[in-house]
Amino acid sequence: MKRDANHSQSDRKSNSNGKSYSNGKSHSNGKSYAHSRVILWFWFKKLKLLLFLPAGLILFFLASAFPNSTESVYSGGIYTHIRTAQTFIASWAPFSIAESLVTGTVIYVVVRLVLVVFLCAKKGMKGKRVGLVTDVMIGFLSITAVVYFLFVLLWGMNYNRRPFADTAGIGVREVTVGELEETCVILINRANNFRESMSEDNGGVVALPESKDAVLEKSKSMYDNVREAFPTLDVEYSRPKPVVLSEAMSYAGITGIYFPLTGEANVNMKIGPAELPFTACHELAHQAGFAREDEANFIAWLVCDQSSDAGFRYSGTVMAMTHVLNCLRESDVNRWSRARELCSEGVNRDLNAQGQYWKRYEGPVMDISTTVNDTYLKANLQEEGVRSYGRMADLLIAYLLANK
């Protein structure tokens, strides 16, 4: 085929010396057009990932509409296989895979943002800044959509299973202030009795007989005492993971956190001995598939209460007592003051040490963390937000008064 001579000549010019050169304008425009098409193609590929967001929302709200089916098909079926796979994988790593992922993600995001700011500040980027920022935003939203879908699929649907009170046969009802006070007295007396057998440090504060790592290891076996009475707790558990950046967790006011993407229960190793055993059992309750905070708190108390280990019994009782006392204070300050005076000197020292520890970390980080957690809980249909932690008292009172 012959080359079009006229077209060839139109793209060439002659200078005064008779030399010719290529006219680069149309060539440059062609490159720019091709580059734009490539960028749009990549954006389209990323934007398709946003479909995971509505898919996750649909899945979550379908689960909330059919709690019985969610209990039998997902929580009692699909999730058991997910949990088995996750616990098997997590058991091979002595460290928290979740912490590594979160830390790596934070570092990546910070580096990426610094690079974007640097590139936007460079000369010659005037026409490309909008495209660069848009690319970063689309990438962030796409990853968020995928992560949310995985959250719902791997664990989040458990928020919509049947209440633990129903499957455990605990008749929760509205209680009187008198019953609330009675429950406080029961727990305070137990805490006082358990405290007498506990060892102390040089400051007179309770001390656990073993290391914190040993407490995490033992927490799995504590569930053996409730498997027969509560079949929904008869599952496979993996050892809670110690968090290296526990100091950061303290600033955020977090004692422990369950990470659904890896199925790991993560525990703040800076918290005191009165909180640690209870916290480990609380996060394992999440691993068992009980997502609601009030239920995880109650299950943690139940496991600690049924334990033959003095440290776990005391931790569970003190934390339950604290929850119920807080509820009583909101209802009747005079009754709360009367009940609070029943705490022994040893229990008071432990509560004061616990309060002083958290006071050191009060600040804007903790406030922001609380707000984020409140929003997260409400987004997962726990309408009371962080106040749902206090609903543990309803389960606790119903159980104690029925078994006193």
Buried (B, 14 or more C-beta within 10 A) or exposed (E): EEEEEEEEEEEEEEEEEEEEEEEEEEEEEEEEEEEEEEBEEEBEEBEEBBEBBEBBBEBBEEBBEEBEBBBEBBBBEBBBEBBEEBBEBBEEBEEBBBBEBBBEEEEEEEEEEEEBEEEBEEEEEEEBBEBBBEBBEBBEBBBBBBBBBBBBBBBBBBBBBBBBBBBBEBEBEEBEEEBBBBBBBBBBBBBBEBBEEBEEEEEEBBBBEEEBEEBBBBBBEBBBBBEEEBEBBEBBBBBBBBBEBBEBBBBBBBBBBBBBBBBBBBBBBBBBBBBBBBBBBBBBBBBBBBBBBBBBBBBBBBBBBBBEBBBBBBBBBBBBBBBBBBBBBEBBEEBBEBBBEEBBEBBEBBBEBBEEBBEEBEEEBBEEBBEEBBEEBBEBEBEBBBBBBBBBBBBBBBBBBEEE
